[in-house]
Amino acid sequence: MNRPTPTAAQAEETARRIHAEHIVIDSLAPSFVDEWALTPAMIEIGKALQAQGGSRPAIKKAMAEHLIAQCAQDPETRETYLSYWRRSGVTACNYTLYASGPPDTALDATVASARRAETLMASLGGQVTLATNAAQLEAAHRDGRHAVMYNLQNAEPVGADLGRVEVLHELGVRSMQLTYNLRTRFADGCLETNDGGLSRFGAALIEKMNACRMMVDLSHASANTARDAVAASRTPIVATHTAARALSGHPRGLPDDVLKGIANGGGYAGVVVLPAFILPAEGDGRAEKHGKPRSWATLDTVVDHLQHLVNVMGEDHVGVGTDWGKPYYNALAWTPSMIRPESGSFNWVGWRPQDRFDPNAQTLDLETWDKWPNLTAAMLRRGMAESTVVKIVGANYMRVFREICG
């Protein structure tokens, strides 16, 4: 029997109820420190630094320092920040302490990032807390608070010492990728020239992570790295923020055989909302109907990927890791030179022109992260059962988080 399609109003009402009643988890969110609420003063700081030729890391750092200071001393700024999170209806987000950069500075950068996050949480009066196990997520939801989980999008902070996995675990890290786009000593990333897969040292890292109850994340892994890691891990594998390569053809998406392997091992894959990764190279034509460039995506584009993953993996293994919806991208105009490293330095992020990464492109109706419930409503309008949507918006990640992290 076909399920009746809800009206837009019915879908929105049900989405709000789901977000109120259930634990909602973004398995890879924009940075809760410097990529969420944006005050007028932060915009002016960003514009001034852009006029001086400042890079994205410098602009984000300056805005973060201002936000942290203001949240500590200004109730109005604090409320602006917390209301942004409340509008999202999200209980918990997975926050990246480290993604890319020179390998020899990775550990120091990770520790510094954790300290900034701790300082911001301390300024928010207990409304946002660090979660390292499932019980803490449940407590945050029960008490009407929010929780943050720490992840690394790159294993470079481990360096040559597997003992650092324990140090990172003590810091609060509960998931870690083997690589971010490029090759590390552990594995090849999705943008590397050749795909050699997992190294022997990478296999040893996975064994150590399994022992420490840390989730192995394959979001930026090459296809062969992902296949090797699925075979090597004794615990479920996750891809916190990925896409269906079968739909977009983008190397940041995972092939269907990898997605099936993750599901067969009891794992999880979250879908991103970043247009470059979910739209096919030639554009799908739908965004133009709204008067936007072909590089813009729609919520339907995101739901296409969610539905594909459900078809391939089953509804118990799929979720959302937005990785996008950053207000400062909307408030400030960006050029490739602002995103890439300073002239003469190596591009550790790895994006090339053919990868179509455009910070000015957005997903319609999810241009900023606080519009998260719109995606939940879009799934319902597509005809997904409410029970399935509840799993996708949080329950599936919660299951794997509980199994691995406790």
Residue pairs with C-beta under 8 A, 6 or more apart in sequence:
2 383
3 383
3 385
5 381
5 383
6 14
6 380
6 381
8 377
8 381
10 380
11 377
11 378
11 380
11 381
12 373
12 377
14 377
14 380
14 386
15 89
15 373
15 374
15 376
15 377
15 380
16 89
16 373
18 24
18 376
18 386
18 389
18 390
18 393
19 89
19 90
19 372
19 373
19 376
19 393
20 89
22 390
22 393
22 394
22 395
23 91
23 92
23 137
23 138
23 141
23 394
23 395
23 398
24 89
24 90
24 91
24 92
24 372
24 393
24 394
25 90
25 91
25 92
25 93
25 94
25 137
25 319
25 393
25 394
25 397
25 398
25 401
26 90
26 92
26 93
26 94
26 270
26 320
26 321
26 322
26 369
26 372
27 94
27 238
27 240
27 241
27 268
27 270
27 319
27 320
27 321
27 397
28 94
28 96
28 151
28 219
28 240
28 241
28 270
28 272
28 321
28 322
28 323
29 90
29 93
29 94
29 95
29 321
29 322
29 323
29 369
30 36
30 322
30 323
30 324
30 325
30 326
30 369
31 60
31 64
31 95
31 96
32 85
32 93
32 95
32 117
32 120
32 128
32 148
33 64
33 67
33 68
33 95
33 116
33 117
33 120
34 60
34 61
34 63
34 64
34 67
34 328
35 60
35 326
35 327
35 328
35 369
36 81
36 84
36 85
36 326
36 327
36 369
36 370
37 67
37 80
37 81
37 83
37 84
37 85
37 327
38 63
38 327
38 328
38 331
39 66
39 67
39 70
39 77
39 80
41 66
41 70
42 63
42 66
42 67
42 328
43 328
43 331
43 332
45 59
45 62
45 63
45 66
46 59
46 62
46 63
46 328
46 331
46 332
47 332
49 58
49 59
49 62
50 59
50 332
50 333
50 338
54 62
54 338
55 338
55 339
55 341
55 342
56 334
56 338
56 339
56 359
59 328
59 332
60 328
63 328
64 116
64 120
67 77
67 81
67 120
68 116
68 119
68 120
68 123
70 77
70 78
71 77
71 78
71 81
71 120
71 123
71 124
72 119
72 122
72 123
78 123
78 124
78 125
81 124
82 124
82 127
82 128
84 369
84 370
85 128
85 146
85 370
87 370
87 371
88 369
88 370
88 371
88 372
88 373
89 372
89 373
89 376
90 146
90 372
91 137
91 140
91 141
91 146
91 147
91 394
92 131
92 137
92 140
92 146
92 147
92 148
92 149
93 146
93 147
93 148
93 149
94 149
94 150
94 151
94 175
94 240
94 321
95 117
95 148
95 149
95 150
95 151
96 151
96 152
96 153
97 110
97 113
97 114
97 117
97 150
97 151
97 152
97 171
97 173
98 106
98 109
98 110
98 113
98 152
98 153
98 154
98 156
98 157
99 152
99 153
99 154
99 180
99 349
100 153
100 154
100 180
100 181
100 182
100 348
100 349
100 350
101 109
101 156
101 348
102 346
102 348
103 156
103 159
103 184
106 154
106 156
106 157
106 159
107 157
107 159
107 164
109 157
110 152
110 157
110 168
110 171
111 171
114 150
114 171
114 172
117 130
117 148
117 150
118 130
120 128
121 128
121 129
121 130
121 148
126 145
127 145
127 146
128 145
128 146
128 147
128 148
129 136
129 140
129 145
129 146
129 147
129 148
130 136
130 147
130 148
130 149
130 150
130 172
131 137
131 140
131 147
131 148
131 149
132 149
132 172
132 174
132 405
132 406
133 402
133 405
133 406
134 398
134 401
134 402
134 405
134 406
136 147
137 147
137 398
137 401
139 145
140 146
140 147
149 172
149 174
149 175
149 401
150 171
150 172
150 173
150 174
151 173
151 174
151 175
151 176
151 177
151 217
151 240
152 168
152 173
152 175
152 176
152 177
153 177
153 180
153 217
153 219
153 220
154 176
154 177
154 179
154 180
154 184
154 220
155 176
155 177
155 178
155 179
155 184
155 186
155 205
156 184
157 164
157 168
158 164
158 165
158 168
158 176
158 186
158 205
160 185
162 204
162 205
162 208
165 176
165 205
165 208
165 209
165 212
165 214
166 212
168 176
168 214
169 212
169 213
169 214
173 214
174 214
174 215
174 401
174 404
174 405
175 214
175 215
175 216
175 217
175 238
175 240
176 209
176 214
176 215
176 216
176 217
177 217
177 218
177 219
177 220
177 221
178 184
178 186
178 187
178 198
178 202
178 205
178 206
178 216
178 217
178 218
178 221
178 225
178 229
179 186
179 187
179 188
179 189
179 220
179 221
179 222
179 225
180 189
180 220
180 349
180 350
181 189
181 190
181 191
181 192
181 220
181 349
181 350
181 351
182 189
182 191
182 192
182 348
182 350
183 189
183 192
183 196
184 202
185 199
185 201
185 202
186 198
186 199
186 201
186 202
186 205
187 197
187 198
187 199
187 202
187 221
187 222
187 225
187 228
187 229
188 194
188 195
188 196
188 197
188 221
188 222
188 224
188 225
189 220
189 221
189 222
189 225
189 350
190 220
190 221
190 222
190 223
190 251
190 252
191 251
191 350
191 351
191 352
191 355
192 222
195 222
195 223
195 224
195 225
196 224
197 222
197 224
197 225
197 227
197 228
198 206
198 224
198 225
198 228
198 229
198 232
202 225
202 228
202 229
203 228
203 232
206 216
206 229
206 232
206 233
207 232
207 234
209 215
209 216
210 216
210 233
210 234
210 235
213 235
213 404
213 405
213 406
214 404
214 405
215 235
215 236
215 237
215 238
215 400
215 401
215 404
215 405
216 229
216 233
216 235
216 237
216 238
217 237
217 238
217 239
217 240
218 225
218 226
218 229
218 230
218 237
218 238
218 239
218 242
218 254
218 258
218 262
219 239
219 240
219 241
219 242
219 252
219 321
220 252
221 229
221 239
222 251
223 254
223 255
223 258
226 239
226 254
226 258
226 261
226 262
227 257
227 258
227 261
229 237
230 237
230 258
230 261
230 262
230 265
230 267
231 261
233 265
235 403
235 404
236 262
236 265
236 266
236 267
236 268
236 400
236 403
236 404
237 261
237 262
237 265
237 267
238 262
238 267
238 268
238 269
238 270
238 397
238 400
239 254
239 259
239 262
239 267
239 268
239 269
239 270
240 268
240 270
240 321
241 270
241 271
241 272
241 321
241 322
241 323
242 252
242 253
242 254
242 269
242 270
242 271
242 272
242 277
242 321
243 250
243 252
243 253
243 254
243 271
243 272
243 277
243 278
243 305
244 253
244 254
244 256
244 259
244 271
244 305
244 308
244 309
244 312
245 251
245 253
245 254
245 255
245 256
246 253
246 255
246 256
246 308
247 253
247 278
247 280
247 304
247 305
247 308
248 277
248 278
248 279
248 280
248 281
248 305
249 280
249 281
250 276
250 277
250 278
250 281
250 355
250 356
251 355
252 272
252 276
252 277
252 355
253 277
253 278
254 262
254 269
256 312
259 269
259 309
259 312
259 313
260 312
260 313
262 268
262 269
262 313
262 317
263 269
263 312
263 313
263 314
263 316
263 317
266 317
266 400
266 403
267 317
267 400
268 317
268 318
268 319
268 396
268 397
268 399
268 400
269 309
269 313
269 317
269 318
269 319
270 318
270 319
270 320
270 321
270 397
271 278
271 302
271 305
271 306
271 309
271 318
271 319
271 320
271 321
272 278
272 321
272 322
272 323
272 324
273 297
273 302
273 320
273 322
273 323
273 324
273 325
273 363
273 366
273 375
274 323
274 324
274 363
275 295
275 296
275 297
275 301
275 324
275 358
275 361
275 362
275 363
276 295
276 355
276 356
276 357
276 358
276 361
278 297
278 301
278 302
278 304
278 305
279 294
279 295
279 297
279 301
281 356
282 294
283 294
283 295
284 301
285 294
286 298
286 300
286 301
287 293
287 294
287 295
287 296
287 297
287 298
287 364
288 294
290 296
290 298
290 364
292 364
293 361
295 356
295 358
295 360
295 361
296 361
296 362
296 363
296 364
297 361
297 362
297 363
297 364
298 363
298 364
298 365
299 363
299 364
299 365
299 366
299 374
299 375
299 378
300 378
300 382
301 363
302 363
302 366
302 375
302 378
303 375
303 378
303 379
303 382
306 318
306 320
306 379
306 392
307 382
307 384
309 317
309 318
310 318
310 388
310 392
315 388
315 391
315 392
316 391
316 396
316 399
317 396
318 391
318 392
318 396
319 391
319 392
319 393
319 394
319 396
319 397
320 375
320 392
320 393
322 366
322 369
322 372
324 362
324 363
324 366
324 369
325 362
325 363
325 366
325 367
325 368
325 369
325 370
325 371
325 372
326 368
326 369
327 368
327 369
329 359
329 360
329 362
330 362
330 367
330 368
333 360
334 359
334 360
339 349
339 351
339 357
339 359
340 347
340 349
340 351
341 347
341 348
341 349
351 357
365 371
365 374
365 378
366 372
366 374
366 375
376 389
376 393
379 388
379 389
379 392
380 386
380 389
384 392
